Amino acid sequence: MDPIGREITVVETTVADLDGVSCGAGNLWDGEVSLTTWSDTVPEVTRRVAVGACIEAGAGLWLVVALYDPPDRPGSVTLRRVR
């Protein structure tokens, strides 16, 4: 289990692991990002989120703390485990 306070940055079109749940980031624009979470035991869920939003993944609750959207390369979203 990821410790509270741990931050993970997911680059657009890549996947990270949040407490055993895959989290993919894509379609970053207008201050929002599309996050998709899934695992072998959790159905796929896609949601659009902005800074300040929370998502549940595995046993944790993750806060969107930053979005980075450079003009000519993939952006990223940074998530912090808050529970």
RAPEBEL-V705260 format. One record per pair of residues at least 24 apart in sequence whose ideal C-beta (glycine too) atoms are under 8 Angstrom apart, sorted by the first residue. I is the first residue (numbers start at 1). J is the second residue. Records with the same first field share a line. If there is no record, write none. Layout:
I: J / J
This chain:
1: 58 / 59 / 60
2: 60 / 81
3: 81
4: 81 / 82 / 83
5: 80 / 81 / 82
6: 80 / 81
7: 65 / 78 / 79 / 80 / 81
8: 62 / 78 / 79
9: 76 / 77 / 78 / 79
10: 35 / 76 / 77 / 78 / 79
11: 74 / 75 / 76
12: 74 / 75 / 76 / 77
13: 74
18: 57 / 58 / 60 / 62 / 79 / 81
19: 57 / 58 / 59 / 60 / 81
20: 58
21: 57 / 58
23: 55 / 57 / 79
25: 76 / 77
28: 67 / 69 / 74 / 75 / 76 / 77
29: 69
31: 67
32: 67
33: 64 / 67 / 75 / 77
35: 77
49: 77
54: 82
55: 79
